[in-house]
Amino acid sequence: MPRFHLLLSFGAFGALALPAATAWSLQTPPPIVEIRTANVRMLIQWEAGAVRCEGGPAVGQPLRRPWNQLGWIADTAPREVTLGFAIDATGRAVSIARDDKAFIPFAEDVAPALAASRFAAGAPRRGCTITYRMRGTPPAQADAMELMSYTVHPLSGRLPEDGWTRIRSMGGTCLQDPQPQPLVRVYPDFSTIPATTGVRDWSMVRYDLDASGKVRHPGVLIGTGNRALDAAALKAIRGARFTRGARTGCLYPYWRNAAILPAPEMPEAIRLSRVEGGNCPDDHGWAVPPQLRFPEPYRQRSIEGWAVVSYDVAPWGETGNLKVIAAQPADAFGTQAIALLRAARLPTSGQGYTGCVDRVLFKMAPPTSPQAGGEGGAPVPPA
């Protein structure tokens, strides 16, 4: 059975200047006010409910939050996603699937966020479920810290002006004209900072400037809690220099992309899967090879996976009767594997084949430039 590998490069970090805000913790988000107005652009968040498994509840250690997004929500849009899954012996969520396959807008990161979560190791569980509920708030009324979180990973494009106005309303003089300009910008050596599997870590540094443009009173305002990144961010900002003029409440986030989360082990019985009565040769070759594409929401979190798919082949080489035998850590990898095999073609044959079985391995390449530096990945706030 041939194996296919998807190898993708993934960046290491970035940074961005922002206006001021008050302290807040990502671990305990404030209540979100749901606005039921049709076709209004919202800051969209997903709030996780309790995890229930056979034998009782399970608690995330931690349970990752889906990334914030921006978008328009109609009153009739579905607003809940329920996932079924299991917890393996290492404490990771596996066999993630959604029973309801209907399209739900802005839900792309819900299952990947669960895949990046952790539970207690050594206590595998079955029959687990969790429901996420969509909440929407106009940017002008949203929590400023949630808006800042969005700017570090802007999945839906640039934060609109009313969002930046909301951030500015939290105080500080850093964006008052004339705005301070960086003369010296210092970056950490990101390759020495441990990354978190499946999660982009970031540290939002708040600081003031004295009359000479030197940084004063730096501190981490909010972030994901990567202590090494927090310490490196503070050290870097202390070395920065700006144009003259005292300012208060300046912000600058440093971020480190997720470490690769390897796919769960493929059981031997799955790896050796065969279709009884099949006549597909192991080394069949390709007339039109599969175009290998990673499931994008999982690529963004650097989460690897695999799928084992069976299929038949017509005499003219077209694949059909595609079925997922198994996929991990989520059914999305099976869906993607079927899509790429459906578009492939085998060489023509006299009678075609039945019972072909292929393993599709979704692998990510290590970052090509782990020490590269610069700004990027988030929009610059408008003046």
C-alpha positions in Angstrom: 0.0 0.0 0.0 1.6 3.3 -1.0 2.1 6.0 1.5 1.6 9.7 0.7 3.2 12.5 2.8 2.2 16.1 3.0 5.2 18.3 3.9 4.4 21.9 4.7 6.6 24.7 6.0 5.3 26.7 8.9 6.6 30.0 10.2 8.1 30.6 13.6 7.0 33.9 15.1 6.1 37.6 14.5 5.4 40.9 16.3 3.2 43.9 16.1 2.6 47.3 17.8 -0.8 48.0 19.4 -2.4 50.6 21.6 -3.1 50.3 25.4 -5.5 48.3 27.5 -6.1 47.0 31.0 -5.0 43.7 32.5 -6.9 40.5 31.7 -6.3 36.7 31.7 -7.0 34.5 28.8 -7.7 31.6 31.1 -10.8 33.2 32.5 -12.5 35.2 29.7 -15.2 37.7 30.7 -18.9 37.1 29.9 -19.8 37.7 26.3 -23.0 39.5 25.4 -24.7 37.9 22.5 -26.2 40.3 19.9 -29.0 38.9 17.8 -28.9 41.5 15.1 -28.9 40.1 11.5 -26.0 40.8 9.2 -23.9 42.8 11.6 -20.1 42.2 11.5 -19.2 40.6 14.8 -16.2 39.5 16.9 -17.1 35.8 16.9 -16.1 33.5 19.8 -16.8 29.9 20.7 -17.5 29.1 24.3 -16.9 25.4 25.4 -19.3 23.6 27.5 -18.6 20.7 29.9 -16.9 17.5 28.7 -18.9 14.4 29.4 -17.6 10.8 28.9 -18.8 7.3 29.7 -18.3 7.1 33.4 -18.5 10.8 34.2 -17.1 14.3 33.3 -13.6 15.0 32.2 -11.7 18.3 32.7 -9.3 19.8 30.2 -5.7 20.3 31.3 -6.0 22.6 29.5 -9.0 22.8 27.1 -7.9 25.1 24.3 -10.2 27.9 23.0 -11.0 28.2 19.3 -9.5 31.3 17.8 -11.6 34.4 17.6 -12.9 35.5 14.2 -14.7 38.3 12.5 -17.8 37.9 10.3 -21.4 38.6 9.6 -24.0 36.4 11.4 -27.6 36.0 10.3 -30.2 35.3 13.0 -30.9 31.9 11.4 -27.2 30.7 11.5 -26.5 27.6 13.5 -24.8 28.5 16.7 -23.7 25.2 18.3 -21.2 22.5 17.4 -21.2 19.2 19.3 -18.2 16.9 18.9 -17.8 13.3 19.8 -14.4 12.0 20.7 -12.3 9.7 22.9 -9.4 10.4 25.2 -6.4 8.1 24.7 -3.9 7.0 27.4 -1.7 10.0 26.8 -4.5 12.4 27.5 -5.1 13.7 24.0 -8.4 13.9 22.2 -8.8 11.4 19.3 -11.5 10.1 17.0 -12.9 13.6 16.9 -16.1 13.8 14.8 -19.2 15.9 14.4 -22.4 13.9 13.9 -24.2 16.8 12.3 -22.3 17.5 9.0 -24.3 20.6 8.1 -22.2 23.6 7.4 -21.8 25.9 10.4 -20.0 29.2 9.7 -16.8 30.2 11.5 -16.5 26.7 13.1 -13.3 25.7 11.3 -11.1 25.9 14.4 -13.5 24.2 16.8 -12.4 20.6 16.2 -8.7 21.6 15.8 -8.8 23.4 19.2 -10.1 20.2 20.8 -7.4 18.2 19.1 -4.8 20.6 20.6 -6.3 20.2 24.1 -5.2 17.9 26.8 -6.8 15.7 29.5 -5.4 13.6 32.4 -2.9 11.0 31.2 -3.2 7.4 32.1 -7.0 7.5 32.2 -8.4 6.7 28.7 -12.1 7.5 28.2 -14.7 6.6 25.6 -18.0 8.2 24.5 -17.0 11.8 25.2 -18.9 14.8 23.9 -18.5 18.5 24.1 -20.7 21.4 22.8 -19.3 24.7 21.8 -21.7 27.7 21.5 -21.1 30.6 19.2 -21.2 34.1 20.6 -21.1 37.4 18.6 -20.4 40.9 19.8 -20.0 44.1 17.6 -16.3 45.2 17.9 -17.3 48.5 19.3 -18.8 46.6 22.3 -16.4 43.7 22.5 -13.8 43.2 25.3 -10.7 45.0 24.3 -8.5 42.1 25.3 -10.4 39.7 23.0 -9.9 42.2 20.2 -6.2 42.2 20.9 -6.1 38.4 20.9 -7.7 38.5 17.4 -5.1 40.9 16.1 -2.3 38.4 17.0 -4.0 35.8 14.8 -6.3 37.6 12.3 -8.0 34.7 10.6 -10.7 36.9 9.0 -8.7 39.9 7.9 -7.9 43.3 9.3 -9.6 44.4 12.5 -12.1 47.2 11.5 -11.7 50.7 12.8 -14.4 50.4 15.4 -12.4 47.6 17.0 -9.3 49.7 17.1 -11.3 52.5 18.6 -12.5 50.2 21.3 -8.9 49.2 22.0 -7.8 52.9 22.2 -10.6 53.7 24.6 -8.9 51.7 27.3 -6.4 54.5 27.8 -2.8 55.4 27.1 -1.2 58.0 24.9 1.0 55.8 22.6 -1.2 56.5 19.5 -1.5 60.2 20.0 0.2 62.2 17.3 3.0 62.5 16.8 3.3 58.8 17.3 6.6 57.3 18.5 8.6 55.6 15.8 11.0 52.7 16.5 14.7 53.5 16.0 15.9 50.2 17.3 13.7 47.1 17.4 15.0 44.0 19.2 13.7 40.4 18.8 14.3 37.3 20.9 16.1 34.3 19.5 12.8 32.4 18.9 14.6 29.2 18.2 15.6 28.9 21.9 12.0 29.4 23.1 10.0 26.2 23.6 6.8 26.1 21.5 3.5 24.6 22.6 2.0 21.8 20.4 -1.0 22.9 18.6 -1.1 26.5 20.0 0.4 29.8 18.8 1.9 31.3 22.0 2.0 35.1 22.4 3.0 37.6 25.0 1.5 41.2 24.9 4.0 43.5 26.4 2.9 46.9 27.8 5.4 49.6 28.4 5.9 53.4 28.7 8.4 55.7 27.0 10.3 58.5 28.7 11.2 61.8 27.1 14.3 60.3 25.4 12.4 57.4 23.9 13.7 54.7 26.3 11.4 52.0 27.4 10.1 52.2 31.0 8.0 49.9 33.2 7.7 47.0 30.8 5.4 44.1 31.8 3.4 41.3 30.2 -0.2 42.4 30.0 -1.8 39.3 28.7 -0.8 36.2 26.7 -0.9 32.4 26.6 1.3 31.9 29.6 4.5 30.7 27.9 7.0 31.8 30.5 10.0 31.6 28.3 8.4 33.7 25.7 7.2 36.2 28.4 10.8 36.6 29.7 12.3 36.9 26.2 9.7 39.4 25.2 10.5 41.6 28.2 14.2 41.4 27.6 13.7 42.3 23.9 11.4 45.3 24.6 13.9 46.7 27.1 16.5 47.0 24.3 14.2 48.9 21.9 14.5 52.6 21.3 12.0 55.1 20.0 11.9 58.7 18.8 11.8 61.3 21.6 8.6 62.0 23.5 7.1 60.6 26.7 4.2 58.1 26.1 2.2 55.7 28.2 0.4 52.5 27.5 2.3 51.2 24.4 1.8 47.6 23.5 3.8 45.1 21.4 3.1 41.4 21.1 5.7 38.7 20.4 4.5 35.4 19.2 5.8 31.9 18.6 4.0 29.5 16.2 2.8 26.1 17.4 5.1 23.2 17.7 4.1 20.2 15.6 1.6 17.8 17.3 2.4 14.4 15.8 -0.4 12.1 14.6 -1.5 9.4 17.0 0.1 6.0 16.4 -1.5 3.9 13.7 -2.6 0.6 15.1 -1.0 -2.4 13.4 -4.4 -3.9 12.5 -5.3 -0.6 10.7 -1.9 -0.3 9.0 -2.3 -3.8 7.5 -5.9 -3.3 6.5 -7.1 -5.3 3.4 -10.4 -5.6 1.6 -11.5 -9.2 1.4 -11.7 -10.3 -2.2 -9.9 -7.3 -3.6 -7.5 -7.6 -6.6 -5.7 -4.2 -6.3 -1.9 -4.6 -6.8 0.2 -3.1 -4.0 2.4 -1.2 -6.5 -0.2 0.2 -8.9 1.4 3.6 -9.7 -0.5 6.7 -10.7 -1.5 8.2 -14.1 -2.6 11.4 -12.2 -1.0 11.5 -8.8 -2.9 12.8 -5.8 -2.5 16.5 -5.2 -1.5 16.5 -1.6 -3.2 19.3 0.5 -3.2 19.5 4.2 -6.6 20.2 6.0 -6.1 24.0 6.4 -7.5 24.4 10.0 -5.1 21.7 11.2 -2.2 23.1 9.3 -2.6 26.4 11.1 -2.2 24.6 14.4 0.6 22.3 13.1 -1.5 19.2 13.9 -0.6 16.1 11.9 -2.9 13.1 11.1 -3.5 10.1 9.0 -6.2 8.3 7.1 -6.7 4.8 5.7 -9.0 4.7 2.7 -10.4 1.9 0.5 -11.6 2.4 -3.1 -12.2 0.7 -6.4 -10.8 1.7 -9.8 -12.6 1.8 -13.1 -10.8 0.4 -16.2 -10.1 3.9 -17.4 -8.4 4.7 -14.1 -11.0 6.7 -12.2 -11.4 6.0 -8.5 -14.8 5.3 -6.9 -16.5 3.7 -3.9 -14.1 5.5 -1.6 -14.5 4.7 2.1 -12.6 5.8 5.2 -11.4 2.7 7.1 -10.0 4.9 9.9 -8.6 8.4 10.5 -6.9 10.2 13.4 -7.0 12.4 15.3 -10.2 13.7 13.6 -12.5 12.7 10.7 -11.3 15.8 8.8 -8.2 13.8 7.8 -10.4 11.1 6.3 -12.5 13.6 4.4 -9.4 15.2 3.0 -7.9 11.9 2.0 -11.0 10.9 0.1 -11.0 14.3 -1.7 -7.4 13.9 -2.9 -7.8 10.2 -3.9 -11.1 11.0 -5.8 -9.2 13.5 -8.0 -6.4 11.1 -8.7 -6.2 8.6 -11.6 -4.6 5.2 -11.9 -3.3 3.8 -15.2 -5.9 2.2 -17.4 -6.3 -1.6 -17.1 -8.3 -4.4 -18.7 -11.0 -4.8 -16.0 -10.1 -2.2 -13.3 -9.5 -3.1 -9.6 -11.5 -3.6 -6.4 -10.4 -3.3 -2.8 -7.5 -0.9 -3.1 -6.3 0.4 0.3 -4.0 3.3 0.7 -2.6 5.1 3.8 -2.4 8.8 3.6 0.0 10.4 6.1 -0.4 14.2 6.7 3.1 15.3 7.8 4.4 18.8 8.3 8.0 19.8 7.5 10.0 21.6 10.2 10.2 25.4 9.9 12.8 26.5 7.3 13.9 29.6 9.3 13.3 29.1 13.0 15.5 32.2 13.8 14.1 34.6 11.2 12.7 37.8 12.6 10.3 40.6 11.6 6.8 41.9 11.8 4.0 40.1 10.2 0.9 38.0 10.5 -1.2 40.7 12.1 -2.4 44.1 10.9 -0.9 47.4 11.8 -3.4 49.5 13.7 -4.6 52.5 11.7 -3.4 56.0 12.7 
